[in-house]
């Protein structure tokens, strides 16, 4: 029961951070594939 109560509270925060990180990583990977390494590093 306690875990179920804590889940919803931690879920939104973790989900938000996860989503932001995933988006940044995904964008970086996409840019790295499309643009040269020099541009990606920048």
C-alpha positions as YAML, in Angstrom:
chain: A
units: angstrom
residues:
- id: 1
  name: UNK
  ca: [0.00, 0.00, 0.00]
- id: 2
  name: UNK
  ca: [2.82, 2.40, 0.88]
- id: 3
  name: UNK
  ca: [4.58, 1.76, -2.41]
- id: 4
  name: UNK
  ca: [1.37, 2.42, -4.31]
- id: 5
  name: UNK
  ca: [1.00, 5.75, -2.46]
- id: 6
  name: UNK
  ca: [4.60, 6.76, -3.14]
- id: 7
  name: UNK
  ca: [4.51, 5.68, -6.79]
- id: 8
  name: UNK
  ca: [2.15, 8.43, -8.03]
- id: 9
  name: UNK
  ca: [4.15, 11.10, -6.22]
- id: 10
  name: UNK
  ca: [7.53, 10.00, -7.57]
- id: 11
  name: UNK
  ca: [6.12, 8.98, -10.94]
- id: 12
  name: UNK
  ca: [5.41, 12.51, -12.30]
- id: 13
  name: UNK
  ca: [8.77, 13.89, -11.19]
- id: 14
  name: UNK
  ca: [10.76, 10.90, -12.42]
- id: 15
  name: UNK
  ca: [8.71, 10.77, -15.61]
- id: 16
  name: UNK
  ca: [9.32, 14.47, -16.28]
- id: 17
  name: UNK
  ca: [13.06, 14.17, -15.74]
- id: 18
  name: UNK
  ca: [13.20, 10.93, -17.71]
- id: 19
  name: UNK
  ca: [11.28, 12.50, -20.57]
- id: 20
  name: UNK
  ca: [13.50, 15.58, -20.67]
- id: 21
  name: UNK
  ca: [16.68, 13.51, -20.54]
- id: 22
  name: UNK
  ca: [15.39, 11.11, -23.17]
- id: 23
  name: UNK
  ca: [14.40, 14.01, -25.42]
- id: 24
  name: UNK
  ca: [17.82, 15.65, -25.03]
- id: 25
  name: UNK
  ca: [19.64, 12.38, -25.68]
- id: 26
  name: UNK
  ca: [17.38, 11.56, -28.62]
- id: 27
  name: UNK
  ca: [17.91, 15.03, -30.12]
- id: 28
  name: UNK
  ca: [21.66, 14.78, -29.56]
- id: 29
  name: UNK
  ca: [21.79, 11.38, -31.25]
- id: 30
  name: UNK
  ca: [19.67, 12.63, -34.14]
- id: 31
  name: UNK
  ca: [21.86, 15.70, -34.55]
- id: 32
  name: UNK
  ca: [25.00, 13.59, -34.29]
- id: 33
  name: UNK
  ca: [23.76, 11.39, -37.13]
- id: 34
  name: UNK
  ca: [22.69, 14.31, -39.32]
- id: 35
  name: UNK
  ca: [25.42, 16.82, -38.47]
- id: 36
  name: UNK
  ca: [29.17, 16.19, -38.33]
- id: 37
  name: UNK
  ca: [30.81, 15.39, -34.94]
- id: 38
  name: UNK
  ca: [32.17, 18.94, -34.70]
- id: 39
  name: UNK
  ca: [28.69, 20.45, -34.84]
- id: 40
  name: UNK
  ca: [27.31, 17.79, -32.48]
- id: 41
  name: UNK
  ca: [30.05, 18.55, -29.93]
- id: 42
  name: UNK
  ca: [29.18, 22.23, -30.15]
...
